[in-house]
Amino acid sequence: MIVILLGAPGSGKGTQSAALAKKYGFAHLSTGDIFRSEIAEKTSLGMKAQEFVKSGRLVPDNIVSEMVAGRLDPDGKYLLDGFPRNIEQAKELDKMLAGGKSVVNAVILLDVPQAELIRRLTSRRVCPKCGATFNVISAKPKVDGQCDQCASKLVQREDDTEATAKKRLMLFEDVTHPLTAYYRGEGVFYQVNAAQAPERVTADLSKIVDEAAAVL
């Protein structure tokens, strides 16, 4: 069984991936985790990926697909997070699974209104002195705008500004729209309201996974 979780930055994909993997015993394959592991181990693929990661560019499809292929058992049970990110990678995934027992059973998009995504993405604050991180929504400092650790004034990183958030969301939409259309055509695409409380989102995702498992 293969479940693919799609979600824009700020959609809670990491939280929900962890919850589903624990509940159903999925092996969780996250491209972010794979990149970090390959780079830390200084593998040939990791060194290639690092060049792109450092410059803020997307890692090419062939490198991403090769990394995933090295960790994917075509007979396994996986939750894929961050892969595939486009139609080319989706077709590569089909090739990886060819001849195995596993197929893509469900592709689920965590749907959150853009205004809420921007609110979430711009909520982080950091201390420039000690590096402590806070969130004005979910992990507020004891004194507004002040670091709990060293009392320095908290700042917002450039990566967390509204302008940057909008650019990230536009890129996600441009890349993901053709991918969701591809999986709609395959009859395995689902969408969940991820603006709800995390536990409610997990419950809705679980219903989809249960239904997909029931038809195996």
Wavefront OBJ file of the C-alpha trace (Angstrom):
o trace
v 0.000 0.000 0.000
v 1.247 3.461 -0.925
v -0.276 6.697 0.389
v 1.031 10.036 -0.887
v 0.441 13.121 1.235
v 0.519 16.491 -0.510
v 0.434 19.839 1.245
v 1.649 23.390 0.834
v 4.177 24.849 3.267
v 2.294 25.470 6.509
v -0.396 22.861 5.847
v 0.711 20.570 8.673
v 2.005 17.836 6.401
v 4.850 16.885 8.721
v 2.532 16.523 11.702
v -0.025 14.482 9.791
v 2.601 12.284 8.126
v 3.981 11.340 11.543
v 0.491 10.631 12.911
v -0.497 8.373 9.997
v 2.824 6.528 9.944
v 2.467 5.730 13.636
v -1.188 4.713 13.418
v -0.912 2.450 10.373
v 2.674 1.280 10.532
v 3.698 2.986 7.306
v 7.366 3.415 6.539
v 7.570 7.213 6.277
v 9.664 8.376 3.328
v 10.247 12.127 3.414
v 12.412 13.667 0.717
v 13.613 16.262 3.227
v 14.803 13.525 5.585
v 16.391 11.605 2.707
v 18.279 14.700 1.525
v 19.600 15.394 5.012
v 20.669 11.768 5.471
v 22.397 11.489 2.094
v 24.162 14.829 2.594
v 25.258 13.937 6.139
v 26.645 10.604 4.924
v 28.352 12.390 2.034
v 27.113 9.913 -0.561
v 27.592 10.730 -4.228
v 23.902 11.566 -4.559
v 24.027 13.590 -1.371
v 26.905 15.696 -2.668
v 25.010 16.355 -5.896
v 21.870 17.322 -3.991
v 23.799 19.578 -1.627
v 24.879 21.845 -4.477
v 21.230 22.603 -5.222
v 20.030 22.785 -1.618
v 22.740 25.291 -0.672
v 21.793 27.613 -3.523
v 18.065 27.319 -2.802
v 17.313 25.515 -6.048
v 15.106 22.466 -6.484
v 17.019 19.197 -6.602
v 16.650 17.747 -10.156
v 14.075 15.011 -10.706
v 16.625 12.350 -11.623
v 18.555 12.814 -8.356
v 15.394 12.839 -6.227
v 13.998 9.746 -7.952
v 17.271 7.857 -7.583
v 17.409 8.645 -3.866
v 13.848 7.444 -3.322
v 14.343 4.333 -5.450
v 17.214 3.300 -3.198
v 14.877 3.224 -0.195
v 11.612 2.001 -1.706
v 10.641 -1.671 -1.654
v 7.986 -2.248 -4.362
v 6.315 -4.721 -2.001
v 6.319 -2.349 0.978
v 3.837 -0.150 2.823
v 4.796 3.518 2.581
v 3.646 7.015 3.332
v 5.369 9.307 0.838
v 5.956 12.900 1.913
v 7.440 15.295 -0.651
v 7.586 12.732 -3.443
v 6.437 12.797 -6.149
v 6.363 16.561 -6.573
v 5.498 16.611 -10.281
v 4.228 14.367 -13.074
v 7.731 13.315 -14.130
v 8.425 12.004 -10.631
v 4.978 10.369 -10.503
v 5.835 8.393 -13.632
v 9.184 7.412 -12.129
v 7.329 6.155 -9.052
v 5.126 4.015 -11.301
v 8.275 2.466 -12.756
v 9.671 1.765 -9.279
v 6.485 -0.067 -8.308
v 6.140 -2.028 -11.559
v 6.261 -5.737 -10.874
v 5.822 -5.308 -7.130
v 2.768 -5.840 -4.945
v 2.381 -2.202 -3.887
v 0.461 0.429 -5.830
v -0.519 4.031 -5.165
v -3.789 3.627 -3.260
v -4.445 7.220 -2.204
v -3.043 10.672 -2.942
v -4.356 13.135 -0.370
v -4.054 16.917 -0.533
v -4.152 18.870 2.724
v -6.269 21.842 1.694
v -5.825 25.104 3.613
v -6.978 28.583 2.470
v -4.074 30.776 1.391
v -4.791 33.406 4.039
v -4.459 30.783 6.787
v -1.264 29.372 5.260
v 0.282 32.846 5.186
v -0.772 33.414 8.802
v 0.944 30.177 9.813
v 4.072 30.768 7.737
v 4.608 34.281 9.065
v 4.082 33.370 12.729
v 7.654 32.310 13.576
v 9.887 34.617 15.595
v 13.528 34.011 16.513
v 16.030 35.421 18.946
v 19.048 36.866 17.082
v 21.215 36.446 20.187
v 20.610 32.907 21.491
v 18.715 31.355 18.568
v 15.556 30.441 20.521
v 12.479 30.001 18.295
v 8.902 31.007 19.106
v 5.549 31.010 17.326
v 3.046 33.798 17.868
v 0.211 31.326 17.265
v 1.225 28.118 19.013
v 4.319 28.824 21.119
v 4.176 32.432 22.252
v 6.950 34.019 24.334
v 6.012 34.883 27.930
v 6.477 38.582 27.124
v 5.302 39.692 23.692
v 8.268 40.267 21.376
v 10.847 39.248 23.957
v 12.978 36.108 24.207
v 12.218 33.944 27.248
v 15.856 32.857 27.450
v 17.837 36.081 27.246
v 15.233 38.882 27.035
v 16.488 40.015 23.608
v 14.046 41.450 21.100
v 12.635 38.761 18.797
v 12.829 39.223 15.036
v 11.158 37.787 11.969
v 13.466 36.113 9.468
v 13.293 37.155 5.836
v 12.200 33.599 4.965
v 9.140 34.078 7.195
v 7.821 37.327 5.714
v 4.497 37.540 3.896
v 6.173 38.257 0.546
v 8.339 35.142 0.814
v 5.373 33.058 1.987
v 3.345 34.104 -1.053
v 6.190 33.146 -3.401
v 6.500 29.707 -1.779
v 2.768 29.108 -2.084
v 2.680 30.214 -5.722
v 5.503 27.799 -6.535
v 3.697 24.965 -4.753
v 0.477 25.653 -6.644
v 2.217 25.836 -10.022
v 3.999 22.521 -9.466
v 1.189 20.653 -7.716
v -1.805 21.473 -9.920
v -0.696 19.223 -12.824
v 0.179 16.471 -10.324
v -3.261 16.495 -8.700
v -4.848 16.402 -12.156
v -2.705 13.352 -12.982
v -3.875 11.464 -9.907
v -7.488 12.535 -10.390
v -7.256 10.764 -13.700
v -5.974 7.677 -11.902
v -8.999 7.751 -9.588
v -6.958 7.870 -6.366
v -7.039 11.593 -5.512
v -8.612 12.892 -2.294
v -8.744 16.228 -0.513
v -9.041 17.008 3.194
v -9.828 20.266 4.970
v -6.575 20.835 6.865
v -7.649 24.159 8.371
v -9.334 22.148 11.139
v -7.782 21.120 14.454
v -4.921 18.620 13.887
v -6.797 15.729 15.510
v -9.800 16.341 13.246
v -7.548 16.354 10.187
v -5.985 13.061 11.314
v -9.459 11.540 11.715
v -10.479 12.612 8.187
v -7.235 11.265 6.734
v -7.749 7.982 8.574
v -11.171 7.515 6.982
v -9.600 7.797 3.530
v -6.790 5.371 4.369
v -9.298 2.899 5.840
v -11.443 3.091 2.713
v -8.433 2.655 0.441
v -7.249 -0.349 2.473
v -10.701 -1.934 2.339
v -10.576 -2.277 -1.462
v -7.150 -3.959 -1.574
l 1 2 3 4 5 6 7 8 9 10 11 12 13 14 15 16 17 18 19 20 21 22 23 24 25 26 27 28 29 30 31 32 33 34 35 36 37 38 39 40 41 42 43 44 45 46 47 48 49 50 51 52 53 54 55 56 57 58 59 60 61 62 63 64 65 66 67 68 69 70 71 72 73 74 75 76 77 78 79 80 81 82 83 84 85 86 87 88 89 90 91 92 93 94 95 96 97 98 99 100 101 102 103 104 105 106 107 108 109 110 111 112 113 114 115 116 117 118 119 120 121 122 123 124 125 126 127 128 129 130 131 132 133 134 135 136 137 138 139 140 141 142 143 144 145 146 147 148 149 150 151 152 153 154 155 156 157 158 159 160 161 162 163 164 165 166 167 168 169 170 171 172 173 174 175 176 177 178 179 180 181 182 183 184 185 186 187 188 189 190 191 192 193 194 195 196 197 198 199 200 201 202 203 204 205 206 207 208 209 210 211 212 213 214 215 216
